[in-house]
Amino acid sequence: MRTVFWTGTADAASPSPSPSPSSSPSPSPSPSPSPSPSPSPSPSPSPSPSPSPSPSPSPP
């Protein structure tokens, strides 16, 4: 294992870290829009009454 002599030159050469910018407060999230009420389903059309069967012709 190599013995590393710390001279501090590496630290001195490295520029002082710029202070981390203060994190800007995150803007308050816009309130979620209230869900639009689903339109009431159109009433199912009443089934048209089946036409009454034509009376069978009476036998002669």
C-alpha positions as semicolon CSV with decimal commas, in nm:
position;residue;x (nm);y (nm);z (nm)
1;M;0,000;0,000;0,000
2;R;0,146;0,335;-0,099
3;T;0,186;0,592;0,166
4;V;0,027;0,913;0,052
5;F;0,173;1,227;0,200
6;W;-0,103;1,480;0,235
7;T;0,036;1,815;0,138
8;G;-0,292;1,995;0,104
9;T;-0,196;2,119;-0,240
10;A;-0,483;1,932;-0,397
11;D;-0,720;2,099;-0,156
12;A;-0,564;2,439;-0,211
13;A;-0,576;2,398;-0,588
14;S;-0,942;2,303;-0,588
15;P;-1,154;2,617;-0,599
16;S;-1,363;2,674;-0,293
17;P;-1,697;2,514;-0,359
18;S;-1,951;2,776;-0,447
19;P;-2,214;2,795;-0,179
20;S;-2,513;2,591;-0,283
21;P;-2,782;2,834;-0,391
22;S;-3,066;2,843;-0,145
23;S;-3,328;2,621;-0,289
24;S;-3,606;2,843;-0,414
25;P;-3,929;2,750;-0,243
26;S;-4,125;2,530;-0,474
27;P;-4,430;2,716;-0,596
28;S;-4,744;2,595;-0,429
29;P;-4,901;2,340;-0,658
30;S;-5,203;2,475;-0,835
31;P;-5,514;2,329;-0,678
32;S;-5,636;2,036;-0,879
33;P;-5,943;2,142;-1,070
34;S;-6,257;1,993;-0,924
35;P;-6,360;1,708;-1,147
36;S;-6,647;1,816;-1,365
37;P;-6,956;1,620;-1,267
38;S;-7,016;1,349;-1,518
39;P;-7,323;1,436;-1,721
40;S;-7,622;1,231;-1,617
41;P;-7,657;0,946;-1,860
42;S;-7,933;1,004;-2,107
43;P;-8,230;0,788;-2,011
44;S;-8,243;0,477;-2,220
45;P;-8,518;0,518;-2,475
46;S;-8,823;0,318;-2,382
47;P;-8,842;0,019;-2,611
48;S;-9,091;0,086;-2,883
49;P;-9,391;-0,143;-2,833
50;S;-9,381;-0,425;-3,079
51;P;-9,656;-0,375;-3,332
52;S;-9,951;-0,597;-3,261
53;P;-9,944;-0,890;-3,499
54;S;-10,192;-0,853;-3,778
55;P;-10,487;-1,082;-3,705
56;S;-10,469;-1,398;-3,905
57;P;-10,735;-1,390;-4,172
58;S;-11,034;-1,590;-4,064
59;P;-11,070;-1,903;-4,271
60;P;-11,349;-1,879;-4,522
